[in-house]
Amino acid sequence: MAKKKPRLGFDQRGGVLAVSRAMRESYAYASMPATAKVLMDLLQMQWRNDRPVAYGVREAAQKIGCTANTATKAFKILSERGFIVCDAESLFNSKTGSKSREWRLTWMPFEYRDPIHNWEKWQPEN
């Protein structure tokens, strides 16, 4: 009788974030500030294939441990470099409630379509 193969030591409690090595080694990623890199991981933790990621500036600032202004800059950097695309704008309404911006992560599949990898086209301004 054959022995069972040992299971890989991935965390069984909360899953695993798989990230493209090519993306992490790209200049677009490597030259970003740390807050933008942390924000990418936070967005990916909320990612689902069938819907955009709803994530706001205040929530990001609280999770990263920075000011709202710094979190706004991190969102702007990710958007300019093509890592995220705004799918729906935020909305504040005192009667019906507020809604965060919704983001599409370009390095992840969306609605069962392949990733669009806009970050690969980014070039630094000289």
N, C-alpha and C positions, 0 to 999 in steps of 0.2 A: 504494500500500500504506500502511496506517495505521501510525503509530508506536506502539510499545508504551508503555503508561503506566508512569511511574517507580514503583518499589515504595516503600511508606512506610518510613521509617527506623526501624521498630521493631527492637529487639534480636533478632537471629535466633538467638543462642546460648542464651538462657534464657527467652524468652517475655516477656510483659508483664502487669502487674497492672492490670486495669481496675477503677476504683472509681467509684461513683455520686457525681456532683457534689452532688446533693441531700443525700446522707448526709454528705458532708464539710462542707457548709455548714450543717447542722442544729446547733441548740444542744446537743443530746445529744452530738455529736461535738466541737464547738468548745470546750466547757467541760471536756473531759477533760484529765487531765495527760498529758504527753508519753510517759510509759512505757506508758500504755494505748493510745495511738495507734500506737506502735511495735509493741506486741504484736498489734494488729489486722493490721498488715501481715505480721508473722511468721506468724500463723495463716492468712492468706489465701495465703501462699506454699506452705503445706502442703495447701491445699484440693483436694479431688477431689469430683466430683459424686456418686459412688457410695458414699462412706463418710464418717463423721465424721472430724474432725481430732484425732489423738492428740497432745497437747502438754502437757507437765508444767511445774510451777513451776520446778524446777531448770534445765531446758532453757531456759525463758524468761529466767530470771535471768542465765544465762550469755550468751545471745545479746544481751540488752538491755544488759548490763553494770551490773546492779544487784543488790541483795540479794534473797534468796528472799522476804523479807517484803514488799518493794516489788512484786515480781512477783505475789505473792498478792493484793495490793491492786489491781493492774491487772486481774487476772482477775475480781475481785469487782466492780469498776467496770463492766467490759464486760458482765458478767452482769446486774447491777442495771439497767443502761440498755438492755438488750434486744439488744445486738449479738451475744451468744453465748448458747447454751443448752447445759447439760451433758447429754450423751447417755448417757454411761456413767461411773461413778465409778472412781477409781483403786484399784489393788489391789497390796498388797505381800505376796509369798509367797516365802520363801527357797528352797523346793523347786521351785516351778514358774516362778518369775520374777515380775517386777513388770510392772504395766500402768499407763500414764498415763491421766489423764482424757481422755474423748473429747468434743469440742465440735462443735456445729452452728453454723455462721455464718449468722445470720438474714438477712444482706443478699445471700447467695449461694444459688443453687438447690441442692436436696438431693434425691437419689434421683429425679431427673427431674421434680421438682415445683418450682413457683415459690418464690422467697424469701418468707419470712413477715414481714419488716421489723418486728419487735417494737420496734426502736429508735424508730420514728415515734410510738409511744404514750407514750414516757417524758416525764414532767414533773418539773421540779426541785421538791424539797420546800422549802416556805417556812417 
